[in-house]
């Protein structure tokens, strides 16, 4: 679920789990500047809490999504998933 707050000009992205039937109440929060959006949130990886970052970049016919984790509070990031989209 995506929710826009016009006062802060930020989006909150909430995820639902089909495995548990629950909504994760820890959103990824961020905004777009032109064709680039950056969102931050809290996740767990292998049982440890980590910071998570999503980066969206868009072109006229393509878009790219990247996910990265940080275990040092955002000082360094390790990209662990990318997706490239092309307009059909």
C-alpha positions, 0 to 999 in steps of 0.5 A: 500500500502506498500513502502520500502525505501532502504536508511532508511531500513524502510517500510511505510504502507498506508491505503485506505478507501473503505468507502471514496475512499481515500488513507490515507496519514499518513503512519505507518512507521517502520522496521523489526529486525529478525522476529519482525516488529514495526511500528508507526503512527498517528491515531484518536480515538473517535475524538482525535489524538493518536499514533498508534503502530503495532507489527508483530511477525512471526514464521515458520508457524504462525504470530501475528499482534497487534495494540495499541494506546497511548494518552501520546505520546508513554509512555504507550500503550493499545493493542486494536486488535490482529490477529493470522495467521496460514499457510494453 
